[in-house]
Amino acid sequence: MKSKAAQKLQDLHYFGEFGGVNPSISDSSTYTFLSAKTMFDTFEGNTEGCYLYSRHSSPSNLYLGEAIAALEGTESANVFASGMGAISAVIMQLCNAGEHLVSSRTIYGGTYAFMKNFLPKFQIKTDFVNITDLKAVENAITQNTKMIYCEAVSNPLLEVADIKGLAELAKRHEIPLVIDNTFSPLSISAAELGADIVIHSLTKFINGTSDAVAGAVCASTEFCLTLKDVNDGAGMLFGSTLDSLRAASILKNMRTLHIRIKKHSENALFLAQKFQEDGLTVVYPGLKTHKDHQLMKNQINSQYGFGGLMTMDVGSLEKANALMELMQKENLGYLAVSLGFYKTLFSAPGTSTSSEIPLKEQNDMGLTDGLIRFSIGLDNDIENTYHKMRHCMKKLNLLPQKKLVLA
Ligand SMILES: *Cc1c(COP(=O)(O)O)cnc(C)c1O
């Protein structure tokens, strides 16, 4: 599949107000009006292009929003101070007390905690399902269900959601399909595949320099305006507003997103193949052995590859910790959560990013304690990286003995 959205992103251009190649950064929290009447109209939402107060909107945030909307091919996008700011606003906007959502059980730990522990305070209940089982998803839908929620490629198990199938199901039940596409920007065009609302943590690949926390919601202009409504918009009223300075720096980083994603994918595929040949337990959607490989292949924009995330199960938490510490010592990456950095990042999800999920549920979904999640970096010589990583594994006796083939 070839995405129209990526082309839209390339075609987008801005001039700064003084002809600069980058738009000027808006450095104001408030804006003056020449007439009192215009101020009133702006509060009422009747004056396009007028700024009122920067929690509502600011030129820098609007520029970034435009770029994110182009990336996903949606009508509009709002930016937020974090991915969680975006996720919580969407859910609180769409769900009232007594209502219900159906979510994938393999999702980001923070999202899981929000649904499982926080939403019940408002009598909003979540059913967690195996998202790759469309029947299970449909069976969980009730009259009170307000959305189907999942990640395009799930954290940390790298399960792939059948977005077209889920979109068809959501449409039939007249509820929105909300997709968190943080793991697969450009690779997967979730809105083109039928998602109604696409969420990103910009903190990860889209910014790519691990120096900022931000989020975005991509949707129809109508929904984006609803989120911003001064009277009852969750985006506006929860107040997780992105700072203009950060919006400007993220926009500049987005210009290299396509190059970075291609390289992350190329490097991850190389390592996944090599480690699998070595007999290690590797999960990567680009491997033919991945259970959702064919689905992923059919729904990605192939030029961007299968993404930069890979997992490896080394048998136990002790071994996982030892390997991560050794790899960090050998300068092969950092023992850190998050993803999308130029350097490889690794962490054991069971004790970090998914620690919000109770142990029993971790077991049920196949999240083992020897699992290491890798966000593969932009290494120039990945073959060299492979040999060094392999050396670490050998040192710790993690490489399975090659069976002798008798001639
Ligand atoms: C990091 C992450 C989030 C949360 O984003 P923040 O910017 O940290 O708030 C949500 N979903 C996924 C898949 C993530 O990886």
Ligand as a Chemical Component Dictionary entry (heavy atoms), coordinates in Angstrom:
data_LIG
# 
_chem_comp.id                   LIG 
_chem_comp.type                 NON-POLYMER 
_chem_comp.pdbx_formal_charge   0 
_chem_comp.three_letter_code    LIG 
# 
loop_
_chem_comp_atom.comp_id 
_chem_comp_atom.atom_id 
_chem_comp_atom.alt_atom_id 
_chem_comp_atom.type_symbol 
_chem_comp_atom.charge 
_chem_comp_atom.model_Cartn_x 
_chem_comp_atom.model_Cartn_y 
_chem_comp_atom.model_Cartn_z 
_chem_comp_atom.pdbx_ordinal 
LIG C1 C1 C 0 4.445 6.305  25.580 1  
LIG C2 C2 C 0 3.162 5.823  25.096 2  
LIG C3 C3 C 0 1.971 6.456  25.477 3  
LIG C4 C4 C 0 1.929 7.606  26.445 4  
LIG O1 O1 O 0 2.539 8.745  25.928 5  
LIG P1 P1 P 0 3.201 9.901  26.840 6  
LIG O2 O2 O 0 3.678 10.877 25.842 7  
LIG O3 O3 O 0 4.288 9.258  27.642 8  
LIG O4 O4 O 0 2.122 10.415 27.726 9  
LIG C5 C5 C 0 0.783 5.977  24.951 10 
LIG N1 N1 N 0 0.757 4.938  24.108 11 
LIG C6 C6 C 0 1.875 4.297  23.729 12 
LIG C7 C7 C 0 1.777 3.150  22.791 13 
LIG C8 C8 C 0 3.115 4.713  24.212 14 
LIG O5 O5 O 0 4.221 4.065  23.844 15 
# 
loop_
_chem_comp_bond.comp_id 
_chem_comp_bond.atom_id_1 
_chem_comp_bond.atom_id_2 
_chem_comp_bond.value_order 
_chem_comp_bond.pdbx_ordinal 
LIG C1 C2 SING 1  
LIG C2 C3 SING 2  
LIG C2 C8 DOUB 3  
LIG C3 C4 SING 4  
LIG C3 C5 DOUB 5  
LIG C4 O1 SING 6  
LIG O1 P1 SING 7  
LIG P1 O2 DOUB 8  
LIG P1 O3 SING 9  
LIG P1 O4 SING 10 
LIG C5 N1 SING 11 
LIG N1 C6 DOUB 12 
LIG C6 C7 SING 13 
LIG C6 C8 SING 14 
LIG C8 O5 SING 15 
# 
